[in-house]
Amino acid sequence: MEAILSKEIQAGLDAARLASLRKASRLRINIDGQVYPVLRMWKTGCAIAVQDAPKLRGLVDLYDGATHLFQCLIVAHEAEGEEMLYDFKRATAVTDHAALDFERRIDAPVGLITDETATL
């Protein structure tokens, strides 16, 4: 059995679904000081409400609340209903320290202990 709904009821249901996605998601994209809420995210992209975001392109920062998660290079993919889909061309995780350019040994010393009496 297939349910057929009027256009007004379907539009109301779509608006309610979009509003619930906005409330539930803490994810947001920041590009040049503009903030856009992310409705959903997957491994290779994300979705933003069509009325919120123009066709974004370029380097953006992806946040979960106040936590900076990724620095992403995005391209608008297609509009699907009330959502604009974006593809990640690159998504680099943000860390609080610089990447090492050498292998850190497991048994490496944590600090340097010197003999103070030998220098006197």
ChimeraX commands (.cxc) that place a marker at each C-alpha (Angstrom):
marker #1 position 0.00,0.00,0.00 radius 0.5
marker #1 position 1.40,3.34,-1.01 radius 0.5
marker #1 position 0.45,6.55,0.79 radius 0.5
marker #1 position -0.17,9.58,-1.40 radius 0.5
marker #1 position 0.10,12.92,0.33 radius 0.5
marker #1 position -0.90,16.33,-0.93 radius 0.5
marker #1 position 1.85,18.78,-1.88 radius 0.5
marker #1 position 1.12,20.96,1.16 radius 0.5
marker #1 position 1.40,18.07,3.60 radius 0.5
marker #1 position 4.59,16.80,1.93 radius 0.5
marker #1 position 6.11,20.31,2.07 radius 0.5
marker #1 position 5.21,20.54,5.78 radius 0.5
marker #1 position 6.80,17.16,6.49 radius 0.5
marker #1 position 9.96,18.16,4.61 radius 0.5
marker #1 position 10.18,21.44,6.54 radius 0.5
marker #1 position 9.75,19.60,9.86 radius 0.5
marker #1 position 12.45,17.06,8.92 radius 0.5
marker #1 position 14.84,19.89,7.96 radius 0.5
marker #1 position 14.15,21.74,11.23 radius 0.5
marker #1 position 14.83,18.62,13.28 radius 0.5
marker #1 position 18.11,18.04,11.44 radius 0.5
marker #1 position 19.20,21.60,12.19 radius 0.5
marker #1 position 18.42,21.21,15.89 radius 0.5
marker #1 position 20.12,17.83,16.24 radius 0.5
marker #1 position 23.37,18.69,14.48 radius 0.5
marker #1 position 26.20,20.52,16.24 radius 0.5
marker #1 position 28.34,20.47,13.10 radius 0.5
marker #1 position 28.97,23.74,11.29 radius 0.5
marker #1 position 31.16,25.04,8.50 radius 0.5
marker #1 position 33.05,28.30,8.85 radius 0.5
marker #1 position 34.22,30.03,5.67 radius 0.5
marker #1 position 35.56,33.58,5.75 radius 0.5
marker #1 position 33.73,34.36,9.00 radius 0.5
marker #1 position 30.37,33.05,7.73 radius 0.5
marker #1 position 28.93,30.08,9.63 radius 0.5
marker #1 position 26.66,27.49,7.99 radius 0.5
marker #1 position 25.03,24.65,9.96 radius 0.5
marker #1 position 25.73,21.16,8.59 radius 0.5
marker #1 position 22.65,18.96,8.43 radius 0.5
marker #1 position 24.52,15.69,8.01 radius 0.5
marker #1 position 28.00,14.48,7.23 radius 0.5
marker #1 position 29.49,11.31,5.77 radius 0.5
marker #1 position 33.00,10.15,4.97 radius 0.5
marker #1 position 33.32,11.93,1.61 radius 0.5
marker #1 position 31.07,14.96,2.09 radius 0.5
marker #1 position 28.34,16.84,3.90 radius 0.5
marker #1 position 24.94,18.47,3.37 radius 0.5
marker #1 position 23.82,22.02,4.11 radius 0.5
marker #1 position 20.32,23.49,3.70 radius 0.5
marker #1 position 19.90,25.09,0.28 radius 0.5
marker #1 position 18.46,28.33,1.65 radius 0.5
marker #1 position 21.36,28.68,4.13 radius 0.5
marker #1 position 24.31,28.26,1.80 radius 0.5
marker #1 position 25.11,29.36,-1.70 radius 0.5
marker #1 position 27.26,27.08,-3.82 radius 0.5
marker #1 position 30.30,27.06,-1.55 radius 0.5
marker #1 position 33.71,26.16,-2.89 radius 0.5
marker #1 position 37.19,26.23,-1.43 radius 0.5
marker #1 position 38.89,25.84,1.92 radius 0.5
marker #1 position 36.55,25.67,4.94 radius 0.5
marker #1 position 36.83,24.78,8.61 radius 0.5
marker #1 position 34.50,22.12,10.02 radius 0.5
marker #1 position 33.56,22.41,13.71 radius 0.5
marker #1 position 31.63,20.26,16.17 radius 0.5
marker #1 position 30.45,22.87,18.63 radius 0.5
marker #1 position 33.65,24.69,19.62 radius 0.5
marker #1 position 35.95,21.81,18.62 radius 0.5
marker #1 position 37.79,22.31,15.33 radius 0.5
marker #1 position 37.62,18.90,13.59 radius 0.5
marker #1 position 38.76,19.29,9.99 radius 0.5
marker #1 position 40.10,21.72,7.47 radius 0.5
marker #1 position 38.36,20.73,4.24 radius 0.5
marker #1 position 38.53,21.59,0.57 radius 0.5
marker #1 position 34.93,21.37,-0.65 radius 0.5
marker #1 position 33.09,21.53,-3.96 radius 0.5
marker #1 position 29.32,21.77,-4.44 radius 0.5
marker #1 position 28.06,18.48,-5.84 radius 0.5
marker #1 position 24.31,18.76,-6.39 radius 0.5
marker #1 position 21.08,19.97,-4.85 radius 0.5
marker #1 position 18.92,17.16,-3.51 radius 0.5
marker #1 position 15.55,18.39,-2.30 radius 0.5
marker #1 position 16.12,20.99,0.41 radius 0.5
marker #1 position 19.81,20.07,0.82 radius 0.5
marker #1 position 22.93,21.11,-1.07 radius 0.5
marker #1 position 25.45,18.27,-1.14 radius 0.5
marker #1 position 29.18,18.99,-0.97 radius 0.5
marker #1 position 32.10,16.69,-1.71 radius 0.5
marker #1 position 35.35,16.78,0.26 radius 0.5
marker #1 position 38.31,16.94,-2.06 radius 0.5
marker #1 position 40.53,16.97,1.04 radius 0.5
marker #1 position 39.69,16.68,4.73 radius 0.5
marker #1 position 42.65,17.12,7.05 radius 0.5
marker #1 position 42.16,16.44,10.74 radius 0.5
marker #1 position 43.21,19.31,12.99 radius 0.5
marker #1 position 45.66,18.46,15.78 radius 0.5
marker #1 position 47.07,20.46,18.68 radius 0.5
marker #1 position 50.69,19.69,17.80 radius 0.5
marker #1 position 52.86,19.69,14.70 radius 0.5
marker #1 position 53.46,16.50,12.78 radius 0.5
marker #1 position 56.80,14.78,13.40 radius 0.5
marker #1 position 59.20,14.37,10.50 radius 0.5
marker #1 position 60.99,11.46,12.20 radius 0.5
marker #1 position 60.07,8.22,13.91 radius 0.5
marker #1 position 59.80,8.52,17.67 radius 0.5
marker #1 position 61.16,5.42,19.38 radius 0.5
marker #1 position 59.06,3.78,22.07 radius 0.5
marker #1 position 62.01,3.54,24.48 radius 0.5
marker #1 position 63.21,7.14,23.86 radius 0.5
marker #1 position 64.06,9.12,27.01 radius 0.5
marker #1 position 61.45,11.57,28.22 radius 0.5
marker #1 position 63.97,14.08,29.54 radius 0.5
marker #1 position 67.70,14.66,30.00 radius 0.5
marker #1 position 69.19,14.01,33.46 radius 0.5
marker #1 position 72.59,15.55,34.03 radius 0.5
marker #1 position 75.09,15.13,36.84 radius 0.5
marker #1 position 75.30,18.59,38.50 radius 0.5
marker #1 position 78.38,17.67,40.60 radius 0.5
marker #1 position 80.50,16.90,37.54 radius 0.5
marker #1 position 80.31,20.50,36.26 radius 0.5
marker #1 position 81.66,22.09,39.51 radius 0.5
marker link #1:1,2 radius 0.2
marker link #1:2,3 radius 0.2
marker link #1:3,4 radius 0.2
marker link #1:4,5 radius 0.2
marker link #1:5,6 radius 0.2
marker link #1:6,7 radius 0.2
marker link #1:7,8 radius 0.2
marker link #1:8,9 radius 0.2
marker link #1:9,10 radius 0.2
marker link #1:10,11 radius 0.2
marker link #1:11,12 radius 0.2
marker link #1:12,13 radius 0.2
marker link #1:13,14 radius 0.2
marker link #1:14,15 radius 0.2
marker link #1:15,16 radius 0.2
marker link #1:16,17 radius 0.2
marker link #1:17,18 radius 0.2
marker link #1:18,19 radius 0.2
marker link #1:19,20 radius 0.2
marker link #1:20,21 radius 0.2
marker link #1:21,22 radius 0.2
marker link #1:22,23 radius 0.2
marker link #1:23,24 radius 0.2
marker link #1:24,25 radius 0.2
marker link #1:25,26 radius 0.2
marker link #1:26,27 radius 0.2
marker link #1:27,28 radius 0.2
marker link #1:28,29 radius 0.2
marker link #1:29,30 radius 0.2
marker link #1:30,31 radius 0.2
marker link #1:31,32 radius 0.2
marker link #1:32,33 radius 0.2
marker link #1:33,34 radius 0.2
marker link #1:34,35 radius 0.2
marker link #1:35,36 radius 0.2
marker link #1:36,37 radius 0.2
marker link #1:37,38 radius 0.2
marker link #1:38,39 radius 0.2
marker link #1:39,40 radius 0.2
marker link #1:40,41 radius 0.2
marker link #1:41,42 radius 0.2
marker link #1:42,43 radius 0.2
marker link #1:43,44 radius 0.2
marker link #1:44,45 radius 0.2
marker link #1:45,46 radius 0.2
marker link #1:46,47 radius 0.2
marker link #1:47,48 radius 0.2
marker link #1:48,49 radius 0.2
marker link #1:49,50 radius 0.2
marker link #1:50,51 radius 0.2
marker link #1:51,52 radius 0.2
marker link #1:52,53 radius 0.2
marker link #1:53,54 radius 0.2
marker link #1:54,55 radius 0.2
marker link #1:55,56 radius 0.2
marker link #1:56,57 radius 0.2
marker link #1:57,58 radius 0.2
marker link #1:58,59 radius 0.2
marker link #1:59,60 radius 0.2
marker link #1:60,61 radius 0.2
marker link #1:61,62 radius 0.2
marker link #1:62,63 radius 0.2
marker link #1:63,64 radius 0.2
marker link #1:64,65 radius 0.2
marker link #1:65,66 radius 0.2
marker link #1:66,67 radius 0.2
marker link #1:67,68 radius 0.2
marker link #1:68,69 radius 0.2
marker link #1:69,70 radius 0.2
marker link #1:70,71 radius 0.2
marker link #1:71,72 radius 0.2
marker link #1:72,73 radius 0.2
marker link #1:73,74 radius 0.2
marker link #1:74,75 radius 0.2
marker link #1:75,76 radius 0.2
marker link #1:76,77 radius 0.2
marker link #1:77,78 radius 0.2
marker link #1:78,79 radius 0.2
marker link #1:79,80 radius 0.2
marker link #1:80,81 radius 0.2
marker link #1:81,82 radius 0.2
marker link #1:82,83 radius 0.2
marker link #1:83,84 radius 0.2
marker link #1:84,85 radius 0.2
marker link #1:85,86 radius 0.2
marker link #1:86,87 radius 0.2
marker link #1:87,88 radius 0.2
marker link #1:88,89 radius 0.2
marker link #1:89,90 radius 0.2
marker link #1:90,91 radius 0.2
marker link #1:91,92 radius 0.2
marker link #1:92,93 radius 0.2
marker link #1:93,94 radius 0.2
marker link #1:94,95 radius 0.2
marker link #1:95,96 radius 0.2
marker link #1:96,97 radius 0.2
marker link #1:97,98 radius 0.2
marker link #1:98,99 radius 0.2
marker link #1:99,100 radius 0.2
marker link #1:100,101 radius 0.2
marker link #1:101,102 radius 0.2
marker link #1:102,103 radius 0.2
marker link #1:103,104 radius 0.2
marker link #1:104,105 radius 0.2
marker link #1:105,106 radius 0.2
marker link #1:106,107 radius 0.2
marker link #1:107,108 radius 0.2
marker link #1:108,109 radius 0.2
marker link #1:109,110 radius 0.2
marker link #1:110,111 radius 0.2
marker link #1:111,112 radius 0.2
marker link #1:112,113 radius 0.2
marker link #1:113,114 radius 0.2
marker link #1:114,115 radius 0.2
marker link #1:115,116 radius 0.2
marker link #1:116,117 radius 0.2
marker link #1:117,118 radius 0.2
marker link #1:118,119 radius 0.2
marker link #1:119,120 radius 0.2
view
